């Protein structure tokens, strides 16, 4: 009995037009990308407008105004990370991050609970080698109280920290460390860091620290860390959303201006070690597949050459047509997945390559093929087409990120990162321009300089004059909340095509990105017991080739347009989703229509997808 195609289909659009003209054609957009590669980069297209203020106590305030929604993204960056620790006292930066969520002297209640009461969203705190940040998106009516709370934990936390709090948070962090190390491949980078950096280098230990150092941490150690690194002169606060620069300065001065600055801090600008020889390591872990890690030292975060190496990594992996993906996963079938990318850090970065070896394949064969691909790219450099696809993909990814006000990659985050690491809120534009205007010869020359040096390989086998201003704030008085804002959601516009397709349109004007979802009223609940997984496998194969396009052609065309296409199933629904720039909507939608209407389900791709799904099941069982 034939199963009929469901007739209830919904097409959902999310359209963002503000940052780019809607009348730009796909060809014009590609010509723009080609001009960027030729040395003409339009910085205004990617610029985030801001105002910068520096308080008398050294605190830097960045404000980006956007009144499209009554929300403000609050992003607090402290220029302190595990690089500021010493051997014997590692893990302090991450441990102290946890103290920030326990309340303060004038608000002795949990910060998480306070944010719950205010309706905050998209919130967290994170620590890496170079910085600690705290962020939350809050209703504009709750902004003043949020700033009061952030200021209180910046300036009034020391006397609230207790021995009981230290014991509790020490246990939480140690449990977090155990959970991380018990994940598949969870101990790898702790091993790598200790081998690729000298013993005295601050990147040679993990951000979470060692169990011994965490056990030895005293209350005096923690309070000294706070006094040293959490002063306003070592911080950037970035606000993005429904707030004027004048009001932001007024509130930040009110609550932060009276906090005393911390001491002057020494800061190493760059420290990139050179390996004396190639290093090989092996370790065993409870994993179902062998994995190869290849690490090269790379330039520091501010160095323009880092963008050339990032493009080299993009040519290696990240797309079906990337060289490692195509050779190792699709043609040779030596791996189930590959990866290549930059771990960018302030003192120095690394270029990391990973190859997850297909079960039954000798890892030496996979590594030999990996080396062949890397050497071919080193010898000839990327093609113009490869480079343009990577540049378009990266620029589109940046635009997707700045759709958001806060969180990782949001506007407040981009400004704070640029100020903290680059000494200028718009330093990100320098990085984008270096990436977008790079030529194949530039990428090849940089790769020759950095990737012909000694490297590290790990094989994992199965088994991180200032003064305080005057203030008359009574910190025992909790600021009142403002009036609740009016919220207006986008109107849902509906239509039906002649073939019965239901269309829903929601407009949002914040970035030139279009999101499209084709939803089919059937999911893996429709599979029979004898053919469980058939629906998911069918959806996986839809973008692996059509009657007129191969999987590689689909991938290349999407990359050239800066678009993304993915498929998937849930219990009761199946989806084909497209993300495209507004300028390239029509050709991107044409590719989506071809995938939906003309899937070829090629036999070779079926075999590859089936094997990858079996490998994924093996990973889930591990």
C-alpha positions in Angstrom: 0.0 0.0 0.0 1.5 3.4 -1.0 1.7 6.0 1.7 0.3 9.3 0.4 2.4 12.5 0.7 0.8 14.6 3.5 -1.2 17.5 2.1 -0.7 19.8 5.2 2.5 21.7 4.5 3.5 24.9 6.2 6.2 27.3 4.8 7.5 29.7 7.5 9.6 32.8 6.6 11.6 35.0 9.1 12.8 38.0 7.1 15.3 40.6 8.2 16.0 43.5 5.9 17.4 46.4 8.0 21.2 46.0 7.4 21.1 45.5 3.6 19.1 46.8 0.7 16.4 44.4 -0.4 16.9 45.1 -4.1 20.4 43.6 -4.3 20.3 40.6 -6.6 22.2 37.4 -6.0 24.8 38.3 -8.7 25.3 41.7 -7.1 25.9 40.1 -3.7 28.4 37.7 -5.2 30.1 40.6 -7.0 30.3 42.4 -3.7 32.1 39.4 -2.2 34.4 39.3 -5.1 35.2 43.0 -4.7 36.0 42.3 -1.0 38.4 39.7 -2.1 39.9 42.2 -4.5 40.6 44.6 -1.7 37.3 46.6 -1.5 35.5 45.7 1.8 32.4 47.7 2.8 32.9 48.1 6.5 29.6 49.9 6.9 27.6 46.7 6.0 28.9 44.9 9.1 29.4 47.9 11.5 27.7 47.9 14.9 27.1 51.5 15.9 28.2 52.3 19.5 29.1 55.0 22.0 32.1 54.6 24.3 32.6 56.1 27.7 35.3 55.6 30.4 34.4 56.4 34.0 36.9 58.0 36.4 37.6 54.7 38.0 38.6 53.1 34.7 35.4 51.2 33.8 34.8 51.1 30.0 31.1 51.4 28.9 30.0 50.6 25.4 26.4 51.3 24.3 24.6 50.1 21.1 21.1 51.4 20.8 18.4 49.3 19.1 14.8 50.0 19.9 13.3 47.1 17.9 12.4 45.2 21.1 12.2 46.4 24.7 15.2 44.3 25.8 18.8 45.1 26.7 21.7 42.7 26.3 24.0 43.2 29.3 27.5 41.8 28.7 30.2 42.2 31.4 33.8 41.3 30.5 36.6 41.0 33.0 40.1 40.8 31.5 41.1 37.9 33.6 41.3 34.2 32.8 43.4 31.1 33.6 46.4 32.9 32.0 46.6 35.1 35.2 47.0 32.0 37.4 50.3 30.4 38.6 51.2 26.8 38.9 50.0 25.5 42.2 47.1 27.8 42.1 45.3 26.8 38.9 41.5 26.9 38.4 41.0 30.1 40.3 39.5 32.1 37.4 36.8 29.6 36.7 36.2 28.9 40.5 35.7 32.6 41.1 33.2 32.8 38.2 31.0 30.5 40.4 31.1 32.9 43.3 29.5 35.6 41.2 26.2 33.7 41.2 25.8 33.5 45.1 24.8 37.1 45.9 26.7 40.0 47.3 27.0 42.1 50.5 24.0 44.3 49.8 22.0 41.6 48.0 22.6 38.3 49.9 20.5 36.2 47.6 21.2 34.0 44.5 21.9 35.9 41.3 20.2 33.2 39.2 17.1 33.6 41.2 17.2 37.4 40.9 17.5 37.0 37.1 14.5 34.6 37.1 12.4 37.2 39.0 13.3 39.8 36.4 12.5 37.6 33.4 16.1 37.5 32.1 17.0 35.2 29.3 20.1 34.1 27.4 22.2 34.3 30.5 25.4 32.6 31.7 28.9 33.1 32.9 32.0 31.6 31.2 35.7 31.6 31.7 38.5 30.9 29.2 42.3 31.4 29.1 42.0 35.2 28.7 38.7 36.6 30.1 35.7 35.9 32.3 32.3 37.2 31.1 28.8 37.4 32.5 25.8 38.1 30.2 22.0 38.3 30.4 19.2 39.7 28.2 16.7 41.6 30.4 13.5 43.6 29.9 14.3 47.3 29.7 12.1 47.8 32.8 14.6 45.6 34.8 17.8 47.1 33.4 18.4 49.4 36.4 18.1 46.6 38.9 20.3 44.4 36.8 23.0 47.0 36.7 22.7 47.4 40.5 23.3 43.7 40.9 26.2 43.6 38.5 27.8 46.5 40.2 27.3 45.0 43.7 29.0 41.8 42.7 31.9 43.8 41.1 32.5 46.0 44.2 30.8 44.4 47.2 31.5 40.7 47.2 34.7 40.1 49.3 33.0 40.4 52.7 30.2 38.1 51.6 32.4 35.2 50.5 32.5 32.6 53.3 34.3 29.3 54.0 31.1 27.5 53.5 30.6 29.1 50.1 34.1 28.1 49.1 33.6 24.5 50.1 30.3 24.3 48.2 31.6 25.9 45.0 34.8 23.9 45.1 32.7 20.8 45.1 30.6 22.0 42.2 33.7 22.8 40.1 35.4 19.5 40.9 32.2 17.7 39.9 32.1 19.7 36.7 35.7 18.7 36.0 34.9 15.0 36.6 31.9 15.2 34.2 33.9 16.9 31.5 36.8 14.4 31.7 34.4 11.5 31.7 32.9 12.6 28.3 34.3 10.9 25.2 37.6 12.5 24.3 37.2 14.7 27.5 40.8 14.4 28.6 42.4 15.2 25.3 43.0 18.9 25.5 44.3 18.8 29.0 47.0 16.4 27.7 47.6 18.5 24.6 48.0 21.8 26.5 50.7 20.4 28.7 52.7 19.2 25.7 52.5 22.1 23.2 53.3 24.8 25.7 56.4 25.3 28.0 55.9 24.4 31.7 55.8 28.1 32.6 53.4 29.2 29.9 50.0 30.1 31.2 48.2 28.1 28.5 50.0 24.9 29.6 47.2 24.1 32.2 43.5 23.7 31.7 41.1 26.5 32.6 39.2 24.4 35.1 42.5 23.7 37.0 43.8 20.6 38.8 42.0 18.7 41.6 45.1 19.3 43.8 45.1 23.1 43.3 41.3 23.3 43.8 41.6 21.4 47.0 44.4 23.7 48.2 42.6 27.0 47.5 42.0 29.0 50.6 39.6 31.8 51.5 42.4 34.3 51.5 43.5 33.1 48.0 40.0 33.7 46.7 39.6 37.2 48.2 43.0 38.3 46.9 42.1 37.1 43.4 38.9 39.2 43.6 40.7 42.3 44.9 43.4 42.0 42.2 41.4 41.3 39.0 37.8 42.4 39.5 38.2 46.2 39.7 36.3 48.4 37.2 39.6 49.4 35.5 39.9 45.7 34.4 36.4 45.4 33.0 34.2 46.3 30.0 30.4 46.6 30.3 28.6 46.4 26.9 24.9 47.2 26.6 22.9 46.6 23.4 19.2 47.2 22.9 16.5 49.6 24.0 18.7 52.1 25.9 20.1 55.5 24.9 23.8 56.2 25.5 22.9 59.0 27.8 20.6 56.9 30.0 23.2 54.1 30.0 25.9 56.4 31.2 23.7 57.8 33.9 22.8 54.4 35.3 26.3 52.9 35.0 27.8 56.0 36.6 25.2 55.8 39.4 25.9 52.2 40.3 29.5 51.6 39.2 31.1 55.0 39.6 31.7 54.7 43.3 33.6 51.4 43.1 37.3 51.7 43.8 39.7 50.7 41.0 42.0 47.7 41.3 45.8 47.8 41.1 47.7 48.3 37.9 48.2 44.9 36.2 51.2 43.6 34.1 50.0 42.0 30.9 52.0 39.9 28.5 51.0 40.9 24.9 52.2 37.8 23.0 53.9 34.5 23.7 53.9 32.0 20.9 56.2 29.0 21.5 58.0 27.0 18.8 58.2 23.2 19.1 61.7 21.9 18.8 60.5 18.8 17.0 57.3 17.1 15.9 55.6 15.4 18.9 53.5 12.3 18.7 51.2 11.1 21.5 48.8 8.3 22.0 46.1 7.8 24.7 43.2 5.5 25.3 39.7 6.6 26.2 36.3 5.0 26.4 35.3 6.0 22.9 33.9 3.9 20.0 36.2 5.4 17.3 39.9 6.4 17.0 40.4 10.1 16.6 43.5 12.0 15.3 44.3 15.5 16.6 46.9 17.6 14.7 47.9 20.9 16.4 49.9 23.8 14.9 50.9 27.0 16.7 49.4 30.1 15.1 49.4 33.9 15.5 47.8 35.8 18.4 44.2 37.1 18.4 45.1 40.6 17.1 47.4 39.4 14.3 45.9 39.8 10.8 47.7 36.7 9.7 45.4 34.6 11.9 42.5 35.3 9.4 44.5 33.8 6.6 45.1 30.7 8.6 41.4 30.5 9.4 40.6 30.6 5.7 43.1 27.8 5.2 41.3 25.7 7.8 38.0 26.5 6.1 39.3 25.1 2.8 40.3 22.0 4.7 37.0 21.2 6.5 33.6 22.6 7.3 31.7 21.9 4.1 31.0 18.9 2.0 33.3 20.3 -0.7 36.1 21.1 1.8 39.2 19.0 0.9 39.3 16.8 4.0 35.6 16.2 4.0 35.5 15.3 0.4 38.7 13.1 0.4 38.4 11.3 3.7 34.7 11.1 4.3 33.2 10.8 0.8 35.8 9.6 -1.6 38.1 7.4 0.5 35.6 6.7 3.3 38.4 6.6 5.8 36.6 8.9 8.4 33.1 9.5 9.6 33.8 13.2 10.3 36.7 15.7 10.0 37.2 19.2 11.4 39.6 22.1 11.1 39.6 25.5 12.8 41.4 28.1 14.8 41.3 28.3 18.6 42.1 32.0 18.8 43.6 33.3 22.0 45.2 36.5 23.2 48.8 35.3 23.7 48.8 32.9 20.7 46.4 30.7 18.9 46.4 27.1 17.5 45.1 25.6 14.3 43.5 22.3 15.1 42.6 19.4 12.7 40.6 16.4 13.8 39.8 13.2 12.0 37.4 10.7 13.5 38.5 7.4 11.9 35.8 5.2 10.5 35.5 1.9 12.4 37.6 -0.8 10.8 40.0 1.6 9.2 43.7 1.7 10.2 44.3 5.2 11.8 47.7 5.3 10.0 45.9 5.2 6.7 43.6 8.0 7.7 46.5 10.1 9.0 48.5 9.5 5.8 45.6 10.7 3.7 45.1 13.7 6.0 48.8 14.7 5.5 48.4 14.3 1.8 45.5 16.7 1.7 47.2 19.3 3.9 50.4 19.1 1.9 48.5 19.5 -1.4 46.8 22.7 -0.1 50.2 24.0 1.2 51.8 23.4 -2.2 49.2 25.1 -4.4 47.1 27.2 -1.9 43.3 27.4 -2.1 41.6 28.2 -5.4 39.8 31.5 -5.9 36.4 29.6 -5.7 37.3 27.9 -2.5 38.4 31.1 -0.9 35.3 33.0 -2.0 33.0 30.3 -0.6 34.8 30.4 2.7 34.7 34.2 2.9 31.0 34.4 2.0 30.2 31.7 4.6 32.1 33.6 7.3 30.5 36.9 6.5 27.0 35.4 6.5 27.8 33.6 9.8 28.8 37.0 11.3 25.5 38.6 10.2 23.6 35.7 11.7 25.4 36.2 15.0 24.6 40.0 15.2 20.9 39.3 14.8 21.1 38.8 18.6 21.6 41.6 21.1 23.4 39.4 23.7 24.9 36.0 24.1 27.9 34.6 22.2 28.3 36.4 18.9 25.6 38.9 19.7 26.2 42.6 19.3 27.1 43.3 22.9 29.5 40.4 22.9 31.3 41.4 19.7 31.9 45.0 21.0 33.1 43.7 24.4 35.5 41.2 22.9 36.9 43.8 20.5 37.4 46.3 23.3 39.0 43.7 25.7 41.4 42.1 23.2 41.8 44.7 20.5 41.7 48.0 22.6 38.9 49.3 20.3 35.2 48.4 20.1 35.3 48.1 16.3 38.5 45.9 16.1 36.2 43.1 14.8 36.0 45.1 11.6 39.7 44.8 11.1 39.5 41.1 11.5 36.6 40.8 9.1 38.3 43.0 6.5 41.5 41.0 6.8 39.5 37.8 6.2 37.3 39.2 3.4 40.1 40.8 1.4 42.6 37.9 1.6 43.8 36.5 -1.7 44.8 32.9 -2.4 48.5 34.0 -2.4 48.1 35.6 1.0 46.6 32.4 2.5 49.3 30.2 0.9 52.1 32.5 2.2 50.8 32.5 5.7 50.2 28.8 5.7 53.8 28.2 4.5 55.1 30.4 7.3 53.1 28.6 10.1 52.2 25.1 9.0 55.6 24.0 7.8 56.9 24.3 11.4 56.9 21.4 13.9 53.5 20.2 15.0 51.9 18.0 17.6 49.8 14.9 16.8 47.6 12.9 19.3 46.0 9.6 18.4 43.1 8.7 20.8 42.3 5.0 20.6 39.1 3.3 21.8 39.4 2.2 25.8 41.9 25.5 29.8 46.0 57.4 38.4 42.5 56.3 39.1 40.1 57.3 41.8 36.7 56.3 43.0 33.9 58.8 42.2 31.6 60.3 44.8 28.2 58.6 45.2 25.2 59.0 47.4 23.6 55.7 46.5 22.1 53.9 49.5 22.9 50.3 48.6 20.5 49.0 51.2 17.6 50.3 49.0 16.7 48.0 46.2 15.9 50.1 43.0 12.3 49.9 42.0 11.3 48.2 38.7 10.1 50.3 35.9 6.7 50.0 34.3 6.3 46.9 32.2 6.9 47.6 28.5 4.4 47.2 25.7 5.4 44.2 23.6 4.2 43.9 20.0 4.8 40.6 18.3 5.1 40.4 14.5 1.8 39.9 12.7 1.4 36.5 11.2 0.5 36.9 7.5 -1.1 33.9 5.9 -1.7 32.7 2.3 -2.4 29.5 0.4 -1.0 28.5 -2.9 -3.0 26.9 -5.7 -1.5 23.5 -4.9 -2.7 23.8 -1.3 0.6 24.8 0.4 -0.1 27.0 3.4 2.3 29.9 3.7 3.0 31.9 6.9 5.1 35.0 6.9 6.6 36.8 10.0 8.7 40.0 9.4 11.5 41.0 11.7 13.8 43.9 10.6 17.1 43.5 12.4 19.5 41.8 10.0 19.4 40.8 6.3 18.8 37.2 7.0 15.8 35.1 5.8 14.8 31.9 7.5 12.5 29.4 5.7 11.1 26.2 7.0 9.1 23.7 5.0 7.2 21.5 7.5 5.6 18.2 6.6 3.0 16.6 8.9 4.8 13.2 9.3 7.9 12.2 11.3 9.6 9.1 12.5 6.5 8.0 14.4 5.3 7.0 10.9 8.1 4.4 10.6 7.2 0.8 10.9 9.0 -1.3 13.6 10.8 -3.2 10.8 12.1 0.0 9.2 12.8 2.2 12.1 15.0 5.1 11.1 13.8 5.2 7.5 12.3 8.6 7.7 15.4 10.2 9.3 17.7 8.5 6.7 15.4 9.7 3.9 15.6 13.3 5.2 19.4 13.0 5.5 19.6 12.0 1.9 17.4 14.8 0.4 20.3 17.3 0.1 22.8 14.7 -1.1 21.8 15.1 -4.7 19.0 16.0 -7.1 18.2 15.1 -10.7 20.4 18.0 -11.8 22.8 18.7 -9.0 25.3 16.5 -7.1 25.7 16.8 -3.4 29.0 18.7 -4.0 27.3 21.1 -6.4 24.5 21.8 -3.9 27.1 22.4 -1.2 29.2 24.7 -3.5 26.2 26.7 -4.6 25.0 27.2 -1.1 28.4 28.3 0.1 28.8 30.8 -2.8 25.4 32.3 -1.8 26.2 32.3 2.0 23.2 30.1 2.6 22.6 27.0 4.8 20.3 24.1 4.1 19.5 21.3 6.5 16.9 18.6 6.9 15.6 16.6 9.8 12.7 14.8 11.4 11.0 14.9 14.8 8.4 12.5 16.2 5.5 13.9 14.2 7.0 16.4 11.7 9.7 16.5 9.0 11.5 19.7 8.0 13.6 21.2 5.3 15.1 24.5 6.5 17.0 27.3 4.7 18.9 30.2 6.0 19.8 32.8 3.3 20.9 36.4 3.1 18.0 38.6 1.9 20.1 39.6 -1.2 20.5 36.0 -2.2 17.0 34.8 -1.3 15.8 33.9 -4.8 18.7 31.6 -6.0 18.9 30.1 -2.5 15.2 29.3 -2.5 15.6 27.8 -6.0 18.2 25.3 -4.6 15.8 24.5 -1.7 12.9 23.8 -4.1 15.2 21.5 -6.2 16.1 19.6 -3.1 12.5 19.2 -2.0 10.9 18.5 -5.4 13.7 16.5 -7.2 15.7 14.4 -4.7 17.7 11.7 -6.4 18.6 9.6 -3.4 21.9 8.4 -5.1 23.0 4.9 -4.1 26.6 6.0 -3.2 25.3 8.7 -0.8 22.9 6.2 0.6 25.7 3.9 1.6 27.8 6.7 3.1 24.8 8.1 5.1 23.9 4.7 6.3 27.4 4.0 7.6 27.6 7.4 9.2 24.3 6.8 11.0 25.6 3.4 12.3 28.7 5.2 13.5 26.6 7.8 15.3 24.6 5.1 17.0 27.9 3.6 18.2 28.9 7.0 19.6 25.6 7.3 21.4 26.0 3.9 23.0 29.5 4.7 24.2 
